[in-house]
Amino acid sequence: MQIDLESLSKDDLKQLKTDVDKALKTIDARRKAEAKKAAEHAAKEYGFSLDELLGGSGKGSKSAPKYANPADRSQTWTGRGRKPNWVLDALNAGKSLDDMKI
């Protein structure tokens, strides 16, 4: 790709630079996402999550769920923070946390 930079105005050059910087950031973000997906896939092949392999370090990293809703297994809870309503409902119905353990 050839661009005749000499024929562009100062404003055109500034816009080109902005567009190039934006494109470079987009490429980096996309490549990071692809790398993370590949790493997650590789970890899964060995029976681990990526967080388990990396030690779950990093601020704001999610913990693995420890409990699941018996009525809807897609609803999970890590056991940290406020109990979800489905946990409270199950506890009020006489179930224990051990009954909901994954």
Biopython code that builds the backbone (N, CA, C, O; Angstrom):
import numpy as np
from Bio.PDB.StructureBuilder import StructureBuilder

atoms = [
    (1, "MET", "N", (0.853, -1.172, 0.000)),
    (1, "MET", "CA", (0.000, 0.000, 0.000)),
    (1, "MET", "C", (0.897, 1.232, 0.000)),
    (1, "MET", "O", (1.725, 1.402, 0.894)),
    (2, "GLN", "N", (0.737, 2.053, -0.960)),
    (2, "GLN", "CA", (1.525, 3.274, -1.088)),
    (2, "GLN", "C", (0.622, 4.488, -0.879)),
    (2, "GLN", "O", (-0.428, 4.615, -1.509)),
    (3, "ILE", "N", (1.048, 5.367, 0.010)),
    (3, "ILE", "CA", (0.335, 6.624, 0.235)),
    (3, "ILE", "C", (1.340, 7.741, -0.019)),
    (3, "ILE", "O", (2.438, 7.753, 0.537)),
    (4, "ASP", "N", (0.944, 8.661, -0.857)),
    (4, "ASP", "CA", (1.806, 9.805, -1.154)),
    (4, "ASP", "C", (1.630, 10.827, -0.031)),
    (4, "ASP", "O", (0.747, 11.683, -0.088)),
    (5, "LEU", "N", (2.492, 10.723, 0.998)),
    (5, "LEU", "CA", (2.377, 11.591, 2.157)),
    (5, "LEU", "C", (2.652, 13.050, 1.819)),
    (5, "LEU", "O", (2.128, 13.952, 2.473)),
    (6, "GLU", "N", (3.462, 13.280, 0.814)),
    (6, "GLU", "CA", (3.803, 14.653, 0.416)),
    (6, "GLU", "C", (2.598, 15.410, -0.112)),
    (6, "GLU", "O", (2.544, 16.636, -0.020)),
    (7, "SER", "N", (1.631, 14.691, -0.665)),
    (7, "SER", "CA", (0.468, 15.363, -1.249)),
    (7, "SER", "C", (-0.626, 15.647, -0.216)),
    (7, "SER", "O", (-1.598, 16.336, -0.525)),
    (8, "LEU", "N", (-0.480, 15.125, 1.006)),
    (8, "LEU", "CA", (-1.498, 15.325, 2.026)),
    (8, "LEU", "C", (-1.257, 16.609, 2.815)),
    (8, "LEU", "O", (-0.119, 17.026, 3.032)),
    (9, "SER", "N", (-2.354, 17.217, 3.234)),
    (9, "SER", "CA", (-2.261, 18.416, 4.061)),
    (9, "SER", "C", (-1.916, 18.020, 5.492)),
    (9, "SER", "O", (-1.941, 16.842, 5.850)),
    (10, "LYS", "N", (-1.595, 19.022, 6.297)),
    (10, "LYS", "CA", (-1.271, 18.759, 7.695)),
    (10, "LYS", "C", (-2.460, 18.115, 8.412)),
    (10, "LYS", "O", (-2.282, 17.170, 9.180)),
    (11, "ASP", "N", (-3.674, 18.626, 8.164)),
    (11, "ASP", "CA", (-4.872, 18.065, 8.771)),
    (11, "ASP", "C", (-5.097, 16.619, 8.322)),
    (11, "ASP", "O", (-5.480, 15.765, 9.123)),
    (12, "ASP", "N", (-4.856, 16.353, 7.033)),
    (12, "ASP", "CA", (-4.994, 14.990, 6.517)),
    (12, "ASP", "C", (-3.987, 14.055, 7.182)),
    (12, "ASP", "O", (-4.321, 12.920, 7.522)),
    (13, "LEU", "N", (-2.758, 14.528, 7.366)),
    (13, "LEU", "CA", (-1.728, 13.714, 8.015)),
    (13, "LEU", "C", (-2.083, 13.421, 9.474)),
    (13, "LEU", "O", (-1.884, 12.307, 9.960)),
    (14, "LYS", "N", (-2.619, 14.448, 10.173)),
    (14, "LYS", "CA", (-3.034, 14.239, 11.559)),
    (14, "LYS", "C", (-4.163, 13.208, 11.640)),
    (14, "LYS", "O", (-4.166, 12.343, 12.516)),
    (15, "GLN", "N", (-5.111, 13.311, 10.721)),
    (15, "GLN", "CA", (-6.226, 12.360, 10.698)),
    (15, "GLN", "C", (-5.724, 10.952, 10.387)),
    (15, "GLN", "O", (-6.174, 9.973, 10.983)),
    (16, "LEU", "N", (-4.786, 10.868, 9.447)),
    (16, "LEU", "CA", (-4.200, 9.574, 9.103)),
    (16, "LEU", "C", (-3.496, 8.962, 10.311)),
    (16, "LEU", "O", (-3.625, 7.766, 10.576)),
    (17, "LYS", "N", (-2.756, 9.788, 11.037)),
    (17, "LYS", "CA", (-2.055, 9.308, 12.233)),
    (17, "LYS", "C", (-3.056, 8.817, 13.280)),
    (17, "LYS", "O", (-2.841, 7.772, 13.894)),
    (18, "THR", "N", (-4.134, 9.549, 13.489)),
    (18, "THR", "CA", (-5.175, 9.153, 14.438)),
    (18, "THR", "C", (-5.795, 7.823, 14.019)),
    (18, "THR", "O", (-6.003, 6.937, 14.847)),
    (19, "ASP", "N", (-6.088, 7.693, 12.731)),
    (19, "ASP", "CA", (-6.687, 6.456, 12.221)),
    (19, "ASP", "C", (-5.738, 5.271, 12.381)),
    (19, "ASP", "O", (-6.170, 4.167, 12.714)),
    (20, "VAL", "N", (-4.447, 5.501, 12.144)),
    (20, "VAL", "CA", (-3.453, 4.434, 12.277)),
    (20, "VAL", "C", (-3.337, 4.009, 13.744)),
    (20, "VAL", "O", (-3.301, 2.815, 14.040)),
    (21, "ASP", "N", (-3.277, 4.975, 14.657)),
    (21, "ASP", "CA", (-3.192, 4.653, 16.087)),
    (21, "ASP", "C", (-4.407, 3.849, 16.542)),
    (21, "ASP", "O", (-4.280, 2.886, 17.298)),
    (22, "LYS", "N", (-5.577, 4.253, 16.074)),
    (22, "LYS", "CA", (-6.805, 3.552, 16.425)),
    (22, "LYS", "C", (-6.790, 2.129, 15.870)),
    (22, "LYS", "O", (-7.183, 1.189, 16.562)),
    (23, "ALA", "N", (-6.346, 1.969, 14.643)),
    (23, "ALA", "CA", (-6.285, 0.637, 14.028)),
    (23, "ALA", "C", (-5.292, -0.264, 14.763)),
    (23, "ALA", "O", (-5.546, -1.457, 14.936)),
    (24, "LEU", "N", (-4.172, 0.298, 15.193)),
    (24, "LEU", "CA", (-3.181, -0.491, 15.934)),
    (24, "LEU", "C", (-3.729, -0.967, 17.270)),
    (24, "LEU", "O", (-3.483, -2.105, 17.670)),
    (25, "LYS", "N", (-4.472, -0.106, 17.967)),
    (25, "LYS", "CA", (-5.076, -0.497, 19.247)),
    (25, "LYS", "C", (-6.121, -1.590, 19.029)),
    (25, "LYS", "O", (-6.224, -2.520, 19.830)),
    (26, "THR", "N", (-6.885, -1.482, 17.964)),
    (26, "THR", "CA", (-7.901, -2.479, 17.651)),
    (26, "THR", "C", (-7.261, -3.829, 17.361)),
    (26, "THR", "O", (-7.751, -4.867, 17.805)),
    (27, "ILE", "N", (-6.171, -3.807, 16.621)),
    (27, "ILE", "CA", (-5.465, -5.052, 16.313)),
    (27, "ILE", "C", (-4.954, -5.695, 17.591)),
    (27, "ILE", "O", (-5.103, -6.903, 17.776)),
    (28, "ASP", "N", (-4.356, -4.911, 18.471)),
    (28, "ASP", "CA", (-3.841, -5.453, 19.732)),
    (28, "ASP", "C", (-4.963, -6.059, 20.575)),
    (28, "ASP", "O", (-4.805, -7.146, 21.130)),
    (29, "ALA", "N", (-6.078, -5.367, 20.670)),
    (29, "ALA", "CA", (-7.202, -5.869, 21.461)),
    (29, "ALA", "C", (-7.735, -7.167, 20.872)),
    (29, "ALA", "O", (-8.042, -8.107, 21.605)),
    (30, "ARG", "N", (-7.842, -7.217, 19.556)),
    (30, "ARG", "CA", (-8.343, -8.416, 18.893)),
    (30, "ARG", "C", (-7.379, -9.588, 19.082)),
    (30, "ARG", "O", (-7.808, -10.710, 19.351)),
    (31, "ARG", "N", (-6.090, -9.331, 18.944)),
    (31, "ARG", "CA", (-5.093, -10.395, 19.101)),
    (31, "ARG", "C", (-5.051, -10.891, 20.552)),
    (31, "ARG", "O", (-4.879, -12.086, 20.793)),
    (32, "LYS", "N", (-5.209, -9.974, 21.518)),
    (32, "LYS", "CA", (-5.251, -10.388, 22.924)),
    (32, "LYS", "C", (-6.455, -11.290, 23.180)),
    (32, "LYS", "O", (-6.342, -12.296, 23.881)),
    (33, "ALA", "N", (-7.607, -10.930, 22.613)),
    (33, "ALA", "CA", (-8.815, -11.736, 22.784)),
    (33, "ALA", "C", (-8.620, -13.119, 22.166)),
    (33, "ALA", "O", (-9.028, -14.124, 22.748)),
    (34, "GLU", "N", (-7.998, -13.171, 20.989)),
    (34, "GLU", "CA", (-7.734, -14.456, 20.333)),
    (34, "GLU", "C", (-6.760, -15.291, 21.155)),
    (34, "GLU", "O", (-6.935, -16.503, 21.278)),
    (35, "ALA", "N", (-5.743, -14.660, 21.714)),
    (35, "ALA", "CA", (-4.760, -15.376, 22.532)),
    (35, "ALA", "C", (-5.415, -15.914, 23.796)),
    (35, "ALA", "O", (-5.145, -17.044, 24.202)),
    (36, "LYS", "N", (-6.274, -15.114, 24.421)),
    (36, "LYS", "CA", (-6.956, -15.558, 25.640)),
    (36, "LYS", "C", (-7.867, -16.740, 25.340)),
    (36, "LYS", "O", (-7.928, -17.699, 26.109)),
    (37, "LYS", "N", (-8.572, -16.665, 24.221)),
    (37, "LYS", "CA", (-9.460, -17.758, 23.839)),
    (37, "LYS", "C", (-8.667, -19.039, 23.600)),
    (37, "LYS", "O", (-9.094, -20.115, 24.019)),
    (38, "ALA", "N", (-7.525, -18.938, 22.936)),
    (38, "ALA", "CA", (-6.674, -20.107, 22.682)),
    (38, "ALA", "C", (-6.139, -20.678, 23.991)),
    (38, "ALA", "O", (-6.082, -21.895, 24.161)),
    (39, "ALA", "N", (-5.748, -19.803, 24.914)),
    (39, "ALA", "CA", (-5.229, -20.253, 26.207)),
    (39, "ALA", "C", (-6.330, -20.939, 27.019)),
    (39, "ALA", "O", (-6.081, -21.958, 27.664)),
    (40, "GLU", "N", (-7.543, -20.385, 26.990)),
    (40, "GLU", "CA", (-8.662, -21.001, 27.698)),
    (40, "GLU", "C", (-8.967, -22.386, 27.124)),
    (40, "GLU", "O", (-9.240, -23.330, 27.865)),
    (41, "HIS", "N", (-8.918, -22.492, 25.796)),
    (41, "HIS", "CA", (-9.162, -23.775, 25.132)),
    (41, "HIS", "C", (-8.103, -24.800, 25.545)),
    (41, "HIS", "O", (-8.428, -25.947, 25.851)),
    (42, "ALA", "N", (-6.848, -24.383, 25.550)),
    (42, "ALA", "CA", (-5.759, -25.286, 25.926)),
    (42, "ALA", "C", (-5.902, -25.733, 27.381)),
    (42, "ALA", "O", (-5.702, -26.908, 27.687)),
    (43, "ALA", "N", (-6.243, -24.816, 28.271)),
    (43, "ALA", "CA", (-6.421, -25.162, 29.680)),
    (43, "ALA", "C", (-7.577, -26.144, 29.837)),
    (43, "ALA", "O", (-7.495, -27.092, 30.618)),
    (44, "LYS", "N", (-8.650, -25.912, 29.093)),
    (44, "LYS", "CA", (-9.835, -26.766, 29.177)),
    (44, "LYS", "C", (-9.515, -28.194, 28.732)),
    (44, "LYS", "O", (-10.054, -29.152, 29.286)),
    (45, "GLU", "N", (-8.644, -28.336, 27.736)),
    (45, "GLU", "CA", (-8.256, -29.669, 27.263)),
    (45, "GLU", "C", (-7.620, -30.496, 28.374)),
    (45, "GLU", "O", (-7.713, -31.723, 28.367)),
    (46, "TYR", "N", (-6.980, -29.835, 29.319)),
    (46, "TYR", "CA", (-6.335, -30.519, 30.440)),
    (46, "TYR", "C", (-7.196, -30.528, 31.697)),
    (46, "TYR", "O", (-6.756, -30.974, 32.756)),
    (47, "GLY", "N", (-8.428, -30.033, 31.574)),
    (47, "GLY", "CA", (-9.356, -30.088, 32.696)),
    (47, "GLY", "C", (-9.252, -28.940, 33.677)),
    (47, "GLY", "O", (-9.682, -29.063, 34.824)),
    (48, "PHE", "N", (-8.688, -27.827, 33.242)),
    (48, "PHE", "CA", (-8.548, -26.666, 34.114)),
    (48, "PHE", "C", (-9.192, -25.448, 33.476)),
    (48, "PHE", "O", (-9.449, -25.413, 32.273)),
    (49, "SER", "N", (-9.447, -24.450, 34.313)),
    (49, "SER", "CA", (-9.831, -23.147, 33.774)),
    (49, "SER", "C", (-8.558, -22.307, 33.708)),
    (49, "SER", "O", (-7.567, -22.615, 34.370)),
    (50, "LEU", "N", (-8.593, -21.272, 32.924)),
    (50, "LEU", "CA", (-7.432, -20.394, 32.813)),
    (50, "LEU", "C", (-7.137, -19.734, 34.155)),
    (50, "LEU", "O", (-5.974, -19.550, 34.513)),
    (51, "ASP", "N", (-8.185, -19.377, 34.901)),
    (51, "ASP", "CA", (-8.003, -18.776, 36.226)),
    (51, "ASP", "C", (-7.288, -19.726, 37.178)),
    (51, "ASP", "O", (-6.452, -19.304, 37.976)),
    (52, "GLU", "N", (-7.620, -21.006, 37.090)),
    (52, "GLU", "CA", (-6.954, -21.979, 37.954)),
    (52, "GLU", "C", (-5.464, -22.045, 37.653)),
    (52, "GLU", "O", (-4.644, -22.133, 38.568)),
    (53, "LEU", "N", (-5.119, -22.004, 36.388)),
    (53, "LEU", "CA", (-3.712, -22.080, 36.003)),
    (53, "LEU", "C", (-2.940, -20.823, 36.376)),
    (53, "LEU", "O", (-1.759, -20.880, 36.721)),
    (54, "LEU", "N", (-3.619, -19.697, 36.302)),
    (54, "LEU", "CA", (-2.954, -18.427, 36.594)),
    (54, "LEU", "C", (-3.065, -18.058, 38.069)),
    (54, "LEU", "O", (-2.576, -17.008, 38.487)),
    (55, "GLY", "N", (-3.692, -18.898, 38.841)),
    (55, "GLY", "CA", (-3.803, -18.654, 40.267)),
    (55, "GLY", "C", (-4.880, -17.647, 40.626)),
    (55, "GLY", "O", (-4.966, -17.212, 41.774)),
    (56, "GLY", "N", (-5.700, -17.273, 39.658)),
    (56, "GLY", "CA", (-6.768, -16.333, 39.938)),
    (56, "GLY", "C", (-6.260, -14.976, 40.385)),
    (56, "GLY", "O", (-6.991, -14.207, 41.009)),
    (57, "SER", "N", (-4.986, -14.677, 40.061)),
    (57, "SER", "CA", (-4.437, -13.393, 40.485)),
    (57, "SER", "C", (-5.012, -12.284, 39.635)),
    (57, "SER", "O", (-5.473, -12.509, 38.516)),
    (58, "GLY", "N", (-4.982, -11.131, 40.160)),
    (58, "GLY", "CA", (-5.496, -9.974, 39.431)),
    (58, "GLY", "C", (-6.738, -9.452, 40.092)),
    (58, "GLY", "O", (-7.622, -10.215, 40.481)),
    (59, "LYS", "N", (-6.800, -8.166, 40.215)),
    (59, "LYS", "CA", (-7.939, -7.544, 40.870)),
    (59, "LYS", "C", (-9.188, -7.750, 40.029)),
    (59, "LYS", "O", (-9.172, -7.563, 38.813)),
    (60, "GLY", "N", (-10.260, -8.135, 40.688)),
    (60, "GLY", "CA", (-11.532, -8.276, 40.005)),
    (60, "GLY", "C", (-11.694, -9.587, 39.257)),
    (60, "GLY", "O", (-12.658, -9.749, 38.508)),
    (61, "SER", "N", (-10.785, -10.515, 39.441)),
    (61, "SER", "CA", (-10.952, -11.777, 38.746)),
    (61, "SER", "C", (-12.095, -12.546, 39.382)),
    (61, "SER", "O", (-12.283, -12.508, 40.598)),
    (62, "LYS", "N", (-12.849, -13.237, 38.560)),
    (62, "LYS", "CA", (-14.000, -13.971, 39.043)),
    (62, "LYS", "C", (-13.567, -15.276, 39.680)),
    (62, "LYS", "O", (-12.640, -15.941, 39.217)),
    (63, "SER", "N", (-14.253, -15.622, 40.740)),
    (63, "SER", "CA", (-14.028, -16.906, 41.393)),
    (63, "SER", "C", (-14.895, -17.949, 40.715)),
    (63, "SER", "O", (-15.924, -17.633, 40.118)),
    (64, "ALA", "N", (-14.468, -19.182, 40.814)),
    (64, "ALA", "CA", (-15.251, -20.272, 40.251)),
    (64, "ALA", "C", (-16.521, -20.448, 41.068)),
    (64, "ALA", "O", (-16.488, -20.307, 42.290)),
    (65, "PRO", "N", (-17.634, -20.753, 40.423)),
    (65, "PRO", "CA", (-18.862, -20.970, 41.174)),
    (65, "PRO", "C", (-18.762, -22.223, 42.027)),
    (65, "PRO", "O", (-18.174, -23.222, 41.613)),
    (66, "LYS", "N", (-19.339, -22.163, 43.215)),
    (66, "LYS", "CA", (-19.319, -23.300, 44.133)),
    (66, "LYS", "C", (-20.704, -23.895, 44.329)),
    (66, "LYS", "O", (-20.840, -25.042, 44.754)),
    (67, "TYR", "N", (-21.733, -23.109, 44.018)),
    (67, "TYR", "CA", (-23.102, -23.549, 44.250)),
    (67, "TYR", "C", (-23.930, -23.304, 42.992)),
    (67, "TYR", "O", (-23.706, -22.345, 42.254)),
    (68, "ALA", "N", (-24.892, -24.197, 42.770)),
    (68, "ALA", "CA", (-25.802, -24.047, 41.630)),
    (68, "ALA", "C", (-27.235, -24.216, 42.109)),
    (68, "ALA", "O", (-27.517, -24.972, 43.039)),
    (69, "ASN", "N", (-28.121, -23.502, 41.457)),
    (69, "ASN", "CA", (-29.543, -23.577, 41.755)),
    (69, "ASN", "C", (-30.048, -24.962, 41.342)),
    (69, "ASN", "O", (-29.914, -25.330, 40.175)),
    (70, "PRO", "N", (-30.620, -25.732, 42.257)),
    (70, "PRO", "CA", (-31.113, -27.068, 41.902)),
    (70, "PRO", "C", (-32.202, -27.019, 40.824)),
    (70, "PRO", "O", (-32.338, -27.955, 40.035)),
    (71, "ALA", "N", (-32.971, -25.938, 40.790)),
    (71, "ALA", "CA", (-34.050, -25.819, 39.815)),
    (71, "ALA", "C", (-33.553, -25.318, 38.458)),
    (71, "ALA", "O", (-34.201, -25.560, 37.439)),
    (72, "ASP", "N", (-32.414, -24.625, 38.431)),
    (72, "ASP", "CA", (-31.863, -24.076, 37.185)),
    (72, "ASP", "C", (-30.345, -24.052, 37.317)),
    (72, "ASP", "O", (-29.788, -23.099, 37.862)),
    (73, "ARG", "N", (-29.673, -25.081, 36.828)),
    (73, "ARG", "CA", (-28.237, -25.247, 37.010)),
    (73, "ARG", "C", (-27.412, -24.126, 36.351)),
    (73, "ARG", "O", (-26.214, -24.010, 36.612)),
    (74, "SER", "N", (-28.031, -23.320, 35.515)),
    (74, "SER", "CA", (-27.283, -22.215, 34.896)),
    (74, "SER", "C", (-27.075, -21.060, 35.876)),
    (74, "SER", "O", (-26.226, -20.197, 35.650)),
    (75, "GLN", "N", (-27.851, -21.044, 36.966)),
    (75, "GLN", "CA", (-27.697, -20.013, 37.991)),
    (75, "GLN", "C", (-26.697, -20.517, 39.023)),
    (75, "GLN", "O", (-26.925, -21.527, 39.688)),
    (76, "THR", "N", (-25.590, -19.798, 39.145)),
    (76, "THR", "CA", (-24.540, -20.219, 40.062)),
    (76, "THR", "C", (-24.170, -19.080, 41.004)),
    (76, "THR", "O", (-24.535, -17.923, 40.796)),
    (77, "TRP", "N", (-23.433, -19.449, 42.044)),
    (77, "TRP", "CA", (-22.966, -18.487, 43.038)),
    (77, "TRP", "C", (-21.609, -18.958, 43.532)),
    (77, "TRP", "O", (-21.397, -20.155, 43.725)),
    (78, "THR", "N", (-20.689, -18.024, 43.738)),
    (78, "THR", "CA", (-19.340, -18.359, 44.186)),
    (78, "THR", "C", (-19.255, -18.617, 45.679)),
    (78, "THR", "O", (-18.269, -19.174, 46.162)),
    (79, "GLY", "N", (-20.278, -18.216, 46.408)),
    (79, "GLY", "CA", (-20.225, -18.338, 47.856)),
    (79, "GLY", "C", (-19.708, -17.068, 48.508)),
    (79, "GLY", "O", (-19.590, -16.985, 49.730)),
    (80, "ARG", "N", (-19.403, -16.083, 47.681)),
    (80, "ARG", "CA", (-18.922, -14.794, 48.184)),
    (80, "ARG", "C", (-19.982, -13.726, 47.960)),
    (80, "ARG", "O", (-20.772, -13.788, 47.018)),
    (81, "GLY", "N", (-19.974, -12.764, 48.841)),
    (81, "GLY", "CA", (-20.906, -11.655, 48.676)),
    (81, "GLY", "C", (-22.323, -12.036, 49.100)),
    (81, "GLY", "O", (-22.554, -13.035, 49.781)),
    (82, "ARG", "N", (-23.240, -11.208, 48.671)),
    (82, "ARG", "CA", (-24.644, -11.376, 49.034)),
    (82, "ARG", "C", (-25.212, -12.646, 48.400)),
    (82, "ARG", "O", (-24.931, -12.956, 47.242)),
    (83, "LYS", "N", (-26.007, -13.367, 49.168)),
    (83, "LYS", "CA", (-26.624, -14.595, 48.654)),
    (83, "LYS", "C", (-27.701, -14.228, 47.631)),
    (83, "LYS", "O", (-28.522, -13.344, 47.877)),
    (84, "PRO", "N", (-27.694, -14.908, 46.488)),
    (84, "PRO", "CA", (-28.766, -14.672, 45.509)),
    (84, "PRO", "C", (-30.116, -15.137, 46.071)),
    (84, "PRO", "O", (-30.170, -15.944, 46.999)),
    (85, "ASN", "N", (-31.183, -14.623, 45.502)),
    (85, "ASN", "CA", (-32.527, -14.980, 45.970)),
    (85, "ASN", "C", (-32.777, -16.478, 45.897)),
    (85, "ASN", "O", (-33.422, -17.039, 46.783)),
    (86, "TRP", "N", (-32.275, -17.138, 44.850)),
    (86, "TRP", "CA", (-32.522, -18.578, 44.741)),
    (86, "TRP", "C", (-31.846, -19.343, 45.876)),
    (86, "TRP", "O", (-32.346, -20.388, 46.294)),
    (87, "VAL", "N", (-30.712, -18.838, 46.384)),
    (87, "VAL", "CA", (-30.059, -19.475, 47.533)),
    (87, "VAL", "C", (-30.924, -19.271, 48.773)),
    (87, "VAL", "O", (-31.173, -20.216, 49.522)),
    (88, "LEU", "N", (-31.377, -18.056, 48.988)),
    (88, "LEU", "CA", (-32.232, -17.761, 50.138)),
    (88, "LEU", "C", (-33.507, -18.593, 50.102)),
    (88, "LEU", "O", (-33.935, -19.130, 51.124)),
    (89, "ASP", "N", (-34.123, -18.699, 48.902)),
    (89, "ASP", "CA", (-35.349, -19.493, 48.770)),
    (89, "ASP", "C", (-35.091, -20.954, 49.105)),
    (89, "ASP", "O", (-35.890, -21.586, 49.795)),
    (90, "ALA", "N", (-33.974, -21.494, 48.617)),
    (90, "ALA", "CA", (-33.646, -22.897, 48.884)),
    (90, "ALA", "C", (-33.375, -23.117, 50.370)),
    (90, "ALA", "O", (-33.813, -24.115, 50.941)),
    (91, "LEU", "N", (-32.655, -22.190, 50.994)),
    (91, "LEU", "CA", (-32.376, -22.313, 52.426)),
    (91, "LEU", "C", (-33.665, -22.247, 53.235)),
    (91, "LEU", "O", (-33.838, -22.998, 54.195)),
    (92, "ASN", "N", (-34.566, -21.353, 52.852)),
    (92, "ASN", "CA", (-35.861, -21.235, 53.541)),
    (92, "ASN", "C", (-36.720, -22.478, 53.325)),
    (92, "ASN", "O", (-37.588, -22.780, 54.145)),
    (93, "ALA", "N", (-36.489, -23.193, 52.241)),
    (93, "ALA", "CA", (-37.253, -24.400, 51.946)),
    (93, "ALA", "C", (-36.651, -25.633, 52.636)),
    (93, "ALA", "O", (-37.127, -26.752, 52.444)),
    (94, "GLY", "N", (-35.598, -25.415, 53.442)),
    (94, "GLY", "CA", (-35.031, -26.516, 54.207)),
    (94, "GLY", "C", (-33.775, -27.133, 53.606)),
    (94, "GLY", "O", (-33.222, -28.071, 54.181)),
    (95, "LYS", "N", (-33.312, -26.632, 52.465)),
    (95, "LYS", "CA", (-32.076, -27.164, 51.886)),
    (95, "LYS", "C", (-30.872, -26.530, 52.583)),
    (95, "LYS", "O", (-30.985, -25.480, 53.216)),
    (96, "SER", "N", (-29.729, -27.183, 52.454)),
    (96, "SER", "CA", (-28.493, -26.614, 53.000)),
    (96, "SER", "C", (-27.593, -26.224, 51.839)),
    (96, "SER", "O", (-27.830, -26.611, 50.695)),
    (97, "LEU", "N", (-26.562, -25.457, 52.148)),
    (97, "LEU", "CA", (-25.611, -25.079, 51.097)),
    (97, "LEU", "C", (-24.944, -26.314, 50.498)),
    (97, "LEU", "O", (-24.623, -26.333, 49.309)),
    (98, "ASP", "N", (-24.736, -27.343, 51.314)),
    (98, "ASP", "CA", (-24.131, -28.568, 50.815)),
    (98, "ASP", "C", (-25.009, -29.220, 49.745)),
    (98, "ASP", "O", (-24.494, -29.854, 48.825)),
    (99, "ASP", "N", (-26.319, -29.069, 49.858)),
    (99, "ASP", "CA", (-27.226, -29.630, 48.859)),
    (99, "ASP", "C", (-27.057, -28.952, 47.503)),
    (99, "ASP", "O", (-27.388, -29.535, 46.471)),
    (100, "MET", "N", (-26.543, -27.725, 47.503)),
    (100, "MET", "CA", (-26.418, -26.961, 46.251)),
    (100, "MET", "C", (-24.984, -26.916, 45.730)),
    (100, "MET", "O", (-24.707, -26.270, 44.719)),
    (101, "LYS", "N", (-24.078, -27.597, 46.415)),
    (101, "LYS", "CA", (-22.674, -27.584, 46.017)),
    (101, "LYS", "C", (-22.492, -28.207, 44.648)),
    (101, "LYS", "O", (-23.130, -29.202, 44.305)),
    (102, "ILE", "N", (-21.614, -27.605, 43.881)),
    (102, "ILE", "CA", (-21.325, -28.131, 42.530)),
    (102, "ILE", "C", (-20.320, -29.251, 42.651)),
    (102, "ILE", "O", (-19.930, -29.842, 41.643)),
]
sb = StructureBuilder()
sb.init_structure("model")
sb.init_model(0)
sb.init_chain("A")
sb.init_seg("    ")
for serial, (resi, resn, name, xyz) in enumerate(atoms, 1):
    if name == "N":
        sb.init_residue(resn, " ", resi, " ")
    sb.init_atom(name, np.array(xyz, "f"), 0.0, 1.0, " ", f" {name:<3s}", serial, name[0])
structure = sb.get_structure()
